[in-house]
């Protein structure tokens, strides 16, 4: 871990603290971002190229809708990315973080009327730094999970367990101090082998062709997004998620990722179009379309020994179904 990454992590921790005051959000962001800043968020939000635009179109409407909203950070760590499929080092410095926002849904948001209940909204964020400034920022909210909480779920019942998104088990996931370099290297080795040599070797027939059992502990806790749910063992992961995903997207391949970095026993990854596939089988409520699909997602992993024991997963389901020609938000509003 170098001092640059450590400084970047501290900058994000300070930014999160500053954003607790909505009136100071734009000023706090402006202090941290560099030239040519770009923000990429979940559908239906559009990308932003300035802190003012980010504040007005995304941040302030969100914090205004959730009274007393506060951020709970489960994980925060950083590193130098190595997300190219050919194993080349892109040398970009990243920080990733995830957790919950909690607040009372007291004003309209995304076209949904307030329910005045406490909402716990999953968030994931990745920040790319240059010369100590944020130049790129990716945000995902689990909007389907939000819709489930307000009884507006547009998808079939999850096969996994809903509303499970805990902090890492038995360890502190907020890593502000430096981590063991040898552990970091081992985490990077394992994740690259898993993504590019395991998942990408699916023979489109047999789940065992990927060798997932070589990377995931038998008792892995896989915390999937709303619509999929949590899978609390390797068997559940394969039965509740993976086999259905691969029926729908049998040729899916992990691409060059926007970020893939490790710190100690933790790994983070973000990718807009980080996975690509053709939609050739039914997925949840959507019949096969034959469309070429780009997946926007984020992952956080915790390694214990020679296998991953926990995996926190974001998929932009609104964007995914839009590529099927389905407007999930409109379905939820009408439902």
N, C-alpha and C positions, 0 to 999 in steps of 0.2 A: 504494500500500500504506500503510495507516495503522498507527499504533503499537499499536492494539488487536489487529489481526490478527497483528502481529509478536509481541506478548506471548503470544497464544494458541498460536502455533506453538511458542514456547519452552516453554510449559507442557506441551504434548503430548510434546515431546522429553524433558523431565524425567520425565514420567509413564512413558514407555517404559523409561527407565533404572531407575526405582524398581520397576517390575513384574518386573524380573529376579530380585528376591528374593520368592518366593511368600509367605513369612511376613509380609511388609510390604505385600502387594498391597492389602488392604482399606483399610489406613490411608492408603496413597498415593492410592488412588482417592477416599477420603472427603475428603481435603484439596483435591481438584480439582473436585468436583461441587457443584452448587447445589441449591436446593430443587426439588422435583418432577422429580428426575432420572429419566430413562427410558432403558433399554437395549433395543435390538432386535437380535436375532442370527439366525443361520441355523437352519433346521429341522434337528434336532428340538427345539432349545432354545426356551423360552418367554421372552417379554419380562420384564424385571425393573424394579422401581421403587426399588431401594435398592442401595447398594454391597455390603451384606452378602449379599443375594440373588444378585447378580452373581457374587460371589466363591465362594459355596457351590455354586451350581448350574452355573456355567459355567467360571470361571477356574481354580479349584483342581483340579477333576477333570481338566482339560486338562493343566495343568503337571505333575500327579502321574503322568499316563499316559506322558509323554514325558521320559525321563531326560535331564538336562542341557540342557533346551530353552533356546534362545536366539533372540532376535528379530533379523532382518536387515531393515533399512528401506531400500527402494529409492527411495521418494518420500515427501516430507512437505511440504505447502504449504497455503496458506490464502487466504481471500478473502471478499468479501461476495456472497451468493448472489443470482442473478437467474434462477431456475428456473421462473418462471411462463410459461405458454404465451402470455399476453397481453403479455409483456415488461415487466410491472410489477416494480419492484425490491422484493424482500421485506426487504432490509436486514439479513438474518441473517448472523452471522459464523460461518464454518465453517473447520475444518481437516480435511484428508484425508491418509491415509497408506496405504501398501501395501508388501508385501515377502514374506519367508518366515519361518516358524518352522522351526527345525531341532532335532531331538532323536531319541533312541532310543525307539522304541515298545515300552515295557517293562511296561506294565500295561493292562488292559482299558479301552477307550474306545468309547462309542457301541454297546456290545454286541459288540465285536470283540476277539478274543483277541490278545495282544501277539505280534509277530513278531520283536522284538529287532533290527530293522533301523533304519538311519537314515532318518527321514522328513523331507521338506521340504514343509511345508504352507503353501500360499498364503493370505495374509490381506489383507483390506482393511478400513479403519475410517474413519468420518466422525464428527466431533464438532461439535456446535452449542454455541456459547458465548453466555452472557448475563452481563454485568458481570464478566467474567473467570473465570467458572465454567462447567463442562460441564453442560448441562441435558439434552442428548440425545446418544446415542451409537449408531451403527449398526456392526455387525460382520458380515462374511461370511468364512467359511472355504470353500475349495474342497474339499468333502468327497468329491466324485466323484474328484478327483485323488488324494486320500488313499486311496480304495478301490482305485484303479488300482495304486497303489504296493504294496499288500498283496495284490494278485491277487484282489480281491473285487469287481471292476467289474460292476455290474448292467446296464450299457448296452452297446450294440453298439460295436465298435471305432470310435474317432474317425476322422472324415474328415481332419481336420487332424493336425498333429504334436503328440504328447503331451509333457508335462513341459517346456514352453518358457515361462518367465516371468522374463525378465532385468530388470536395471536399465535405465534409459534409456540409449540409445546415445550416447556422446560427450559427455554433460552430467551434471552433478550434479543429481539429483532431490530432494535434501533442501535446501529453500530456507529457511534461517533468517534470511538477510538480506533487505532489501527488494528488490523487483524493479521493472523498468522499467514505468511506468504505461501507456505507449503500447503496449507488447507485450501487457500484460494486457488492454487494451481490444480489441486486434485478436483475441486468442484468444477472448474472450467473443463478439465479433461473429461469428466463424467458427463456433463451436460452436452458437450459437443458430440461425443460418441452417441449419446441417446438420441439427439435431434437428427443429426446428419447421417449416422450410420445405422441407427435403430429404426426410428419412425419412417425415414425415407426409404427403407428397404422392404416395405410392405408388399407382399406378392399379390395383393388384391383377392386373396382367398383365405389365408390362415393367419389369425392374430399372432400366433407364435413366431411367424416369420420375422417380426420386428424385435424379438427378444426383450420385450418390456420387463419381464421378470428379472432380467439382469440389471435393471436400473431402478425399478420401483420395489420397495419393501412389500412383503405379503400383506402387511397391515398399513399400507400407505393411506393417509387421509388426503383425498383429492377434492378440493373445495371448488366445485364447478359453479358456473354462473346461474342466475335465475333462468328457468326453463330446462335446465339439466339437473341441477342439485348436487349435493355433496355425495361422494362415493367413499365409503369408509373402510375399504380394503381393496387389494388388487382385483379380487374376483368381482366386487361390485363395480369397480372402474371399468372392467371389461364388459360386464353384463349390462350395466345401466347406461354407459356412455359410449365406450370405444366401438363396440360392434355396430351400434346404430349409426354412429358418425361415419364409419367406413363403408357401410351399405350405401349411404348417401353420397359420400365423397371418396370412392375407392382409390383414386389416383392422386390424392392430395400429397403435396410435397412442401416441406419447409424450405423457404427461400433464403436469400441473404436477409438478415434481420437488421432493423434499425439499431437495435442494441442487444448485446448479449454479454453480460459481465458477471463476475463472481467476487464475493468478499467473504473470506472465511468459509463457513459451511452454507452460505446463502448464494443463490443465483437469481438474477433478474433478466427478463427479456421483454422487449416490445417490438411489434412489427405491424405496420400498416401494409397490408398485402404481404404479410410475413409467411403466410401459407396460401397456396393456390390450388385449385381443383376444378373439376367439372361436376356439376350437380346431376348425378345419374340415378339416384334412388331417393325414396321418400325420406324426409327429415322432419320429425315432429309433425306439424300440421301441413307441411308443404310437400306436394307431389314433385317428382323429378321434373326439372325444367330443361335440362341439357345445357344450362348456362355455365359459362366460365365464371368462377367465383374467386374473389379475393377476400381473405379473412383478416380483419383487424383485431388484434388481441394483445394481451399481456400475460406474463406468467411470473410467479415467484416460487422458488423451490428451496427446501431445506434438506440438506444431506446429512445423514448420520452413518458414519462408517463408509461403506462402499455402495450405498444405495440412497435414493431419495425417500424420505419418510413423510414429507408433506409437500403439497403443491396447491397454490392459490391461483385461480384461473379467471381471466376476463376474456369474454368474446363479445364484440359489439353485435348483439343479436338483432338490433333494429336495422343496422346496416346490412347484415347477412340476409335478412328476409326481404329487404328492399331489392336486393339482387335477384330474389325469386319473383319479384313483382308484387310483393305483399307489404302493405303499410301496417305494421303492428300497432303503432300508436293510434292510428285512425280506428282500427278494429277495437282497441281497448276503449277509446272514447265512445264509440257507438254501443259497446257491450255493456 
